[in-house]
């Protein structure tokens, strides 16, 4: 019965470490999936941040265009950067101040173009006002803008995507320009009516600054997840280690209890055997001594009786050793395992020898 118990005891720690390996694999998979998911969330957030920035720029364009249109246009001094707009067909396009300064009218489209040029120089943002029917040839749409304008005709209100412009990654966003009353001053002859889509403004936001923040966030996230993974794995290994130690201690305690129970059984059996054999042996020994007294030393039976006495004394010593058993020890015989009396009483005999008078 001992062999199966030992096999089970050996297999329990192995099973625990197998479970620990499975837990670590599951924890690693969870950390990896979570990291991938949150990384995608961060990247999506980066694109959405750039998209919000582009929407804000578009709304600002619409607001100041509306402000310009509400005043019927504004006048600015004619310079190399602000020449008269040859595509603006209106009375009093140029006027002169009493001091002789020549002014030219700045309509919403002209102002928007100049603001876009200034924004590109200062922040790298690109802006382009465009239409499928532009008055100014330079306002003609590129292929991406043309596709967006066609989608506006079908009812879409915004188009955006990541594109490469001049070997640089940009978030491009375009929204339509809806014809308002102030727009008809310049565009009435094109056949537009209030509420018509007459073009759009495309905004291109460079992704490089946003990607720098994205990489920093992903690096921070990665460090946190590495720490969490190491903590989880270390906790699992330490937990299994201490649990294995506790199981080993429990097995040792159980083994000691089994040995104690076996020892109690052996001692009870030994006590019973000693009790049952002591009296018959004393009888044999006493009768053999009486018989030896009645026989001459050279009588043939004397030798036999002496051998009987030797064996009886040997059996007496064995009985005394049975009483002194202090632990459970066995040895192998052809008929099976039996109690090893010498080893089972070794501690007692050694203690007796040490305490003997010298």
Helices and strands as residue ranges (DSSP letters): H 2-70, E 74-77, E 94-96, E 102-106, H 108-123, E 126-130, G 137-139, H 143-153, E 159-165, E 168-178, G 181-183, H 184-187, G 188-190, E 197-206, H 208-294, H 300-323, E 330-333, E 336-339, H 341-344, H 346-355
